[in-house]
């Protein structure tokens, strides 16, 4: 496994989110094994995820000569039911991410999400070819976290 660089500030964010260094390492090992990640078109940042038990960990990073520099990481417990994506309605929001494996720009898609006994739909970016979804940090730490809390409180 190549070297992983995490600044003190990012380490504090990860600790606050309950994300351990080994969770980040697991995502980046998965990237090396599978080549499954997204790349940002204008900036070259990368984003990858790996589902581990009931939690999906996301790591945004930049590749460097001797490893990876972690920009941020976040997680959620919502299960994304892949392979069921439908084109989303008219969305004018620009998506600057590309599926590295398929070399296709992501498009808005309506995906099915499941948590506990509830299933619902949400519009998020996904690869039009392999259908892998991208959950942004904002969606994970704001919207999905709120939905998980509401479902747990039922």
C-alpha positions in Angstrom: 0.0 0.0 0.0 1.5 3.4 -1.0 2.0 6.1 1.6 -1.1 8.0 2.8 -0.7 11.6 3.9 -3.3 13.1 6.3 -2.8 16.5 7.7 -3.5 17.2 11.4 -6.6 19.2 10.4 -8.0 16.4 8.3 -7.2 13.9 11.0 -9.3 15.9 13.4 -12.2 16.0 10.9 -12.0 12.3 10.4 -11.8 11.6 14.2 -14.9 13.8 14.7 -16.7 11.7 12.0 -15.6 8.4 13.6 -13.4 7.5 10.6 -10.2 5.6 11.5 -7.0 5.7 9.4 -7.6 2.0 8.6 -11.0 2.9 7.0 -9.2 5.4 4.7 -6.5 2.7 3.9 -9.2 0.2 3.1 -10.8 2.6 0.5 -7.4 3.3 -1.1 -6.5 -0.4 -1.1 -9.8 -1.0 -2.9 -8.9 1.7 -5.5 -5.6 0.0 -6.2 -7.2 -3.4 -6.4 -10.2 -2.5 -8.6 -9.4 0.9 -10.3 -12.9 2.0 -9.3 -12.9 5.7 -8.5 -14.1 9.1 -9.8 -11.9 11.9 -11.0 -12.8 15.6 -11.1 -12.6 16.9 -14.6 -11.0 20.3 -14.0 -8.9 19.6 -11.0 -7.7 16.1 -11.0 -8.9 15.3 -7.5 -10.2 11.7 -7.0 -13.0 10.3 -5.0 -13.5 6.6 -4.1 -15.7 4.6 -1.9 -15.8 1.2 -0.3 -18.6 -0.5 1.6 -17.4 -2.2 4.8 -20.1 -4.1 6.7 -22.9 -1.5 7.2 -20.9 1.6 6.5 -19.8 3.1 3.2 -16.6 5.1 3.5 -15.7 7.8 0.9 -12.2 9.3 0.5 -11.4 12.3 -1.6 -7.7 12.4 -2.4 -5.0 13.5 -4.8 -2.4 11.1 -6.1 1.2 12.1 -5.5 4.4 10.4 -6.6 4.8 8.5 -3.4 1.2 7.9 -2.4 -2.0 9.6 -1.7 -2.8 13.0 0.0 -6.2 12.8 1.7 -8.4 15.9 1.2 -11.4 14.6 3.2 -13.3 11.5 4.1 -16.8 10.9 5.1 -19.2 8.0 5.6 -22.9 7.0 5.6 -24.9 3.9 6.5 -27.5 4.2 3.8 -27.4 1.3 1.3 -27.4 2.4 -2.3 -29.3 -0.1 -4.4 -27.0 0.0 -7.4 -28.1 -1.1 -10.9 -31.6 0.4 -10.5 -30.7 3.9 -11.6 -33.2 5.9 -13.7 -32.4 9.2 -15.4 -33.2 12.1 -13.2 -35.6 14.8 -14.1 -34.3 18.1 -15.5 -31.4 19.1 -13.4 -29.2 22.0 -14.4 -26.6 21.5 -11.8 -23.2 20.8 -13.4 -21.3 17.6 -12.5 -17.6 17.8 -12.8 -16.8 14.2 -12.0 -15.9 11.3 -14.4 -16.0 7.6 -13.8 -12.4 6.6 -14.1 -13.2 3.0 -15.1 -15.7 3.9 -17.8 -14.2 7.2 -18.8 -17.7 8.7 -18.9 -18.9 11.9 -17.3 -21.4 11.3 -14.5 -25.0 12.3 -15.0 -27.9 12.9 -12.6 -29.8 9.7 -11.8 -32.6 8.8 -9.5 -31.2 6.0 -7.3 -32.9 3.9 -4.7 -31.6 4.1 -1.1 -32.4 1.8 1.8 -31.9 2.3 5.5 -33.4 0.0 8.1 -36.8 -1.0 6.7 -37.3 2.1 4.5 -36.5 2.5 0.8 -36.8 5.8 -1.1 -35.4 7.6 -4.1 -32.9 10.4 -4.4 -31.2 12.3 -7.3 -27.4 11.9 -7.2 -24.7 11.7 -9.8 -24.0 8.3 -11.2 -22.0 6.8 -14.1 -24.4 6.2 -17.1 -22.4 3.1 -18.0 -21.6 1.1 -14.8 -24.2 2.9 -12.7 -21.8 3.5 -9.8 -23.2 6.5 -7.7 -21.3 9.4 -6.2 -22.5 10.7 -2.9 -21.0 14.1 -2.2 -19.6 15.1 1.2 -22.5 17.6 1.6 -25.1 14.9 0.9 -23.5 12.4 3.2 -22.9 14.7 6.2 -26.1 16.8 5.9 -28.9 15.1 4.0 -28.2 11.4 4.5 -27.1 11.8 8.1 -30.4 13.7 8.8 -32.4 11.0 7.1 -30.6 8.2 9.0 -31.3 10.0 12.3 -35.0 10.5 11.4 -35.4 6.8 10.5 -33.6 5.7 13.7 -35.9 7.9 15.8 -39.1 6.4 14.3 
